[in-house]
Amino acid sequence: MDGIDDHRHCKVCGKPCGLDRDVCSKACRATFDTRKRTRQNYTYVMYGLITFLLLLFALQIFHL
């Protein structure tokens, strides 16, 4: 479109920001980092749970 500069939108609040940035402010960066850590921790817990269940399943099969 004519008249609109290339830009991205903040991943937290949706406001326009530059092409080289994911977030628009320090407050949004803090929120983004907190959400990122939470997602990462959730992923680790899920992988741990899957591993535990697979080990439990393997012990059940080979025990019989």
Sequence and secondary structure as in RCSB ss.txt:
>XXXX:A:sequence
MDGIDDHRHCKVCGKPCGLDRDVCSKACRATFDTRKRTRQNYTYVMYGLITFLLLLFALQIFHL
>XXXX:A:secstr
 TT    EE TTT  EE TT S SSHHHHHHHHHHHHHHHHHHHHHHHHHHHHHHHHHHHHHH 
